[in-house]
Each structure stands twice: as C-alpha cells, then as structure tokens.
Amino acid sequence: MIEKELIGTITHFFTNLSVAVIQLNKELKEGDEISIEGATTNIQQTVSSMQIDRKPVTEGKPGQSIGMKVIDKVREGDKVYKIIKKSE
C-alpha cells in the first residue's frame, strides 16, 4: 500500500538547470521517494541531491526552501508529496 504526505510546494523552476525550488512544510531527506503533482505535472523520483543556498545538504527541514534537480519540467504551485510505502 502506498500513501502520500504533502511536504511542500514548488516556488520556482530553473528551466536551464532543471532545478526546482521547494518550500518545505515537512522534512525531506536524500533517498526519499517523492511525487510532484499539479494541473499538468505528475512525476515521481527519488531525491538524489538537494541544496540550500547553493550548498549541498542531505536533508531539508520544515520552513526551509531547498533546490533539487528534477527529472522533468515542474511548475510554480505544484505540490510535492513524500511517498510512504506501508506494508499490509
């Protein structure tokens, strides 16, 4: 069974770098599986690297804005969910 928990919102997207800025309201760590969803966005990926103020970090905390490489175009206002796999 898979559950999703809302952890943040896309506030900016750098097209040339394919980097999204995510305003977090929950913790996010390297290795977490996420889903980014919006009107025309629906991508799933594993968090492989994050940055805060251009410095690499392994986790982001609530209230922080993090930059993260994404596998496809995302849009401002898209919602970011952490995918939680639950054993039945």
Buried (B, 14 or more C-beta within 10 A) or exposed (E): EEEBEEBBBBEBBEEEEBBBBBBBEBEBEBEBBBBBBBEEBEBEBEBEEBBBEEEEBEBBEEEBBBBBBBEEEBBEEBBBBBBEEEEE
